[in-house]
Amino acid sequence: MDVCVVGTGYVGLVTGTCLSYLGRNVICVDIDERKINMLLEGKSPIYEPGLDQLIQMGITRGNLRFSTNLADSVRASEIIFIAVGTPPQASGKADLSYVKAVAQAIGRSLDGERRRVVVNKSTVPIGSGNWVEMLVREGLNENPVYTEKLAKSSATQTSNTSNTSTSTQGGAGGSISRKLNGARPDQFFLVASNPEFLREGAAISDTFYPDRIVIGATDSYATERLRALYTPIIEQNFSVPPSAPRPAGLSAVPVVTTDLASAEMIKYAANAFLATKISFANEIANICERVGADIKEVVRGFGLDSRIGPKFLNAGVGWGGSCFGKDVSALIDIAREYGYEPALLKSAVDVNKKQRLIPVQKLQEVLKIIKGKTIGLLGLAFKPETDDLRDAPALEIARQLIEMGARVKAYDPIANEACKAQNPDLKLEYSDDIIALSEDCDALVIVTEWEEFQHLDLEKIGQEMNSRILIDGRNILSKAIVEAAGFTYRGIGR
Ligand SMILES: NC(=O)c1ccc[n+]([C@@H]2O[C@H](COP(=O)([O-])OP(=O)(O)OC[C@H]3O[C@@H](n4cnc5c(N)ncnc54)[C@H](O)[C@@H]3O)[C@@H](O)[C@H]2O)c1
């Protein structure tokens, strides 16, 4: 199967690369020439464990290609994924300008040689499936192949009313390789929604072994083609890639087929639930701290309830990243557009906003004066195993401390360079390792729960610091061990 993936970000690049591993012919397209040039050299422009290896495998096999030419790539493909960004605007609404540009460009590029399925993988507000269809049609109306076909087909119909060009009408039976005689847009393309649930840092594994595949469509032909595309994943009958072992006992992946709006809502509901779950744990943590309970113990106790489950209950500096904040804000905005005030979702956002600055309050409690103090941040990325800094709590903490007159140093195992490049105005001092970071620090704050921060050499670190103070913004260390090394320890909700 020939597949085009538009957008080579965290979602598009991983999706395209994994599909090529499964034997599909994939072209990944981006407008960013720098990214495409890196990919043509076999290098991933993003950090994602195991991705480089799979990219190189695809390039060597010859079924993973990269291009900036959307039109040619669309024409070479049967299934076209839209996987561009939908970043938040100041109002909370998702910015759909990238999706719009791509959908229209796809319409302008279709050649009618086969029926294409345009699949929206970007997270978009409810109703966007129909909107994308409208945009592809707009592009199609400017497409000479389509307009000529349209003119020819109406001329034929006028001269011979018995010839109604029904050779490839909808339904799963239509041949994809047959030339189209008519000029109906749905003979050129169909739209489907296929929301993505991968987690950065575990994206390869999540793509090969997802909890479910969601397909929203109005036409069964689109659903069937996507089902065919994903068959190796659905049936789990592919040979396991070296970097992503198959989870024990996984023999099939459930497919949820539904309408476009429900597919789009499933994505928002999933992210809103997870964000709310974390905010709930943080709210309980804040109460724990006041009443003398330990959130780690409390979560262990109530997370064992099978109706609740232990995941996404880690108290700390809250959620960040490219999805939770933007998707919850977009869902709030959608609800309001329909006259509904989503109180629970708003609270989840409010709790998270306050949570981020709790380390700053704790520093004030312990140090009293922040001005003139040196604070070291352990971690910048919004979570471990990624270089993604979008909506990262570390950036907000750093800005707040700098504004209060502190000197702020930072060390991230992967994201230092990305942070430097993306935040040229942020007066952060970057360190190459934990020991260099600790030098002259009055306090350290763990912001990202990278594995290496879970095994700190506290004695060595302490020797470099002005005073032994550690704020554990992710509750990854043992209070007793840190205190035994002579540190003042503050966790979250403990
Ligand atoms: N990052 C995640 O963990 C994640 C998970 C699930 C869903 N999503 C959703 O998937 C979508 C993509 O997210 P992402 O994190 O991969 O975004 P990203 O910002 O990392 O990548 C988007 C890419 O699209 C490219 N692009 C923009 N306009 C283009 C155009 N006209 N033609 C070709 N390429 C174009 C950009 O250059 C960029 O490389 C978003 O809607 C996001 O909400 C993201």
The ligand as an SDF file (V2000), in Angstrom:
LIG
                    3D

 44 48  0  0  0  0  0  0  0  0999 V2000
    3.1410   14.9090   19.9660 N   0  0  0  0  0  0  0  0  0  0  0  0
    2.3180   14.0110   20.4900 C   0  0  0  0  0  0  0  0  0  0  0  0
    2.6520   13.3350   21.4620 O   0  0  0  0  0  0  0  0  0  0  0  0
    0.9540   13.7940   19.9110 C   0  0  0  0  0  0  0  0  0  0  0  0
    0.2160   12.6670   20.3010 C   0  0  0  0  0  0  0  0  0  0  0  0
   -1.0460   12.4770   19.7460 C   0  0  0  0  0  0  0  0  0  0  0  0
   -1.5660   13.4060   18.8500 C   0  0  0  0  0  0  0  0  0  0  0  0
   -0.8320   14.5070   18.5040 N   0  0  0  0  0  0  0  0  0  0  0  0
   -1.3960   15.4460   17.5370 C   0  0  0  0  0  0  0  0  0  0  0  0
   -0.8000   15.1850   16.2790 O   0  0  0  0  0  0  0  0  0  0  0  0
   -0.6120   16.4110   15.5540 C   0  0  0  0  0  0  0  0  0  0  0  0
    0.8490   16.5800   15.1980 C   0  0  0  0  0  0  0  0  0  0  0  0
    1.5770   16.7130   16.3970 O   0  0  0  0  0  0  0  0  0  0  0  0
    3.1660   16.6850   16.4210 P   0  0  0  0  0  0  0  0  0  0  0  0
    3.5760   16.7040   17.8500 O   0  0  0  0  0  0  0  0  0  0  0  0
    3.6660   15.5900   15.5540 O   0  0  0  0  0  0  0  0  0  0  0  0
    3.4820   18.0980   15.7390 O   0  0  0  0  0  0  0  0  0  0  0  0
    4.8930   18.6960   15.2990 P   0  0  0  0  0  0  0  0  0  0  0  0
    4.7780   20.1490   15.5080 O   0  0  0  0  0  0  0  0  0  0  0  0
    5.9910   17.9410   15.9530 O   0  0  0  0  0  0  0  0  0  0  0  0
    4.9770   18.3790   13.7410 O   0  0  0  0  0  0  0  0  0  0  0  0
    4.1730   18.9690   12.7930 C   0  0  0  0  0  0  0  0  0  0  0  0
    4.9370   18.9900   11.4890 C   0  0  0  0  0  0  0  0  0  0  0  0
    4.0630   19.4500   10.4650 O   0  0  0  0  0  0  0  0  0  0  0  0
    4.8350   20.2090    9.5560 C   0  0  0  0  0  0  0  0  0  0  0  0
    3.9740   21.0390    8.7110 N   0  0  0  0  0  0  0  0  0  0  0  0
    3.2740   22.1540    9.0390 C   0  0  0  0  0  0  0  0  0  0  0  0
    2.6270   22.6300    7.9610 N   0  0  0  0  0  0  0  0  0  0  0  0
    2.9050   21.8000    6.9410 C   0  0  0  0  0  0  0  0  0  0  0  0
    2.5390   21.7610    5.5730 C   0  0  0  0  0  0  0  0  0  0  0  0
    1.7400   22.6980    5.0420 N   0  0  0  0  0  0  0  0  0  0  0  0
    3.0100   20.7710    4.8050 N   0  0  0  0  0  0  0  0  0  0  0  0
    3.8240   19.8300    5.3270 C   0  0  0  0  0  0  0  0  0  0  0  0
    4.2070   19.8040    6.6040 N   0  0  0  0  0  0  0  0  0  0  0  0
    3.7610   20.7840    7.4100 C   0  0  0  0  0  0  0  0  0  0  0  0
    5.7540   20.9960   10.4560 C   0  0  0  0  0  0  0  0  0  0  0  0
    6.8590   21.5090    9.7450 O   0  0  0  0  0  0  0  0  0  0  0  0
    6.1290   19.9360   11.4890 C   0  0  0  0  0  0  0  0  0  0  0  0
    7.2880   19.2340   11.0990 O   0  0  0  0  0  0  0  0  0  0  0  0
   -1.1650   17.5170   16.4600 C   0  0  0  0  0  0  0  0  0  0  0  0
   -2.4940   17.7690   16.1120 O   0  0  0  0  0  0  0  0  0  0  0  0
   -1.1020   16.8940   17.8400 C   0  0  0  0  0  0  0  0  0  0  0  0
   -2.0640   17.4230   18.7070 O   0  0  0  0  0  0  0  0  0  0  0  0
    0.4180   14.7130   19.0070 C   0  0  0  0  0  0  0  0  0  0  0  0
  1  2  1  0
  2  3  2  0
  2  4  1  0
  4  5  1  0
  4 44  2  0
  5  6  2  0
  6  7  1  0
  7  8  2  0
  8  9  1  0
  8 44  1  0
  9 10  1  0
  9 42  1  0
 10 11  1  0
 11 12  1  0
 11 40  1  0
 12 13  1  0
 13 14  1  0
 14 15  2  0
 14 16  1  0
 14 17  1  0
 17 18  1  0
 18 19  2  0
 18 20  1  0
 18 21  1  0
 21 22  1  0
 22 23  1  0
 23 24  1  0
 23 38  1  0
 24 25  1  0
 25 26  1  0
 25 36  1  0
 26 27  1  0
 26 35  1  0
 27 28  2  0
 28 29  1  0
 29 30  1  0
 29 35  2  0
 30 31  1  0
 30 32  2  0
 32 33  1  0
 33 34  2  0
 34 35  1  0
 36 37  1  0
 36 38  1  0
 38 39  1  0
 40 41  1  0
 40 42  1  0
 42 43  1  0
M  CHG  2   8   1  16  -1
M  END
$$$$
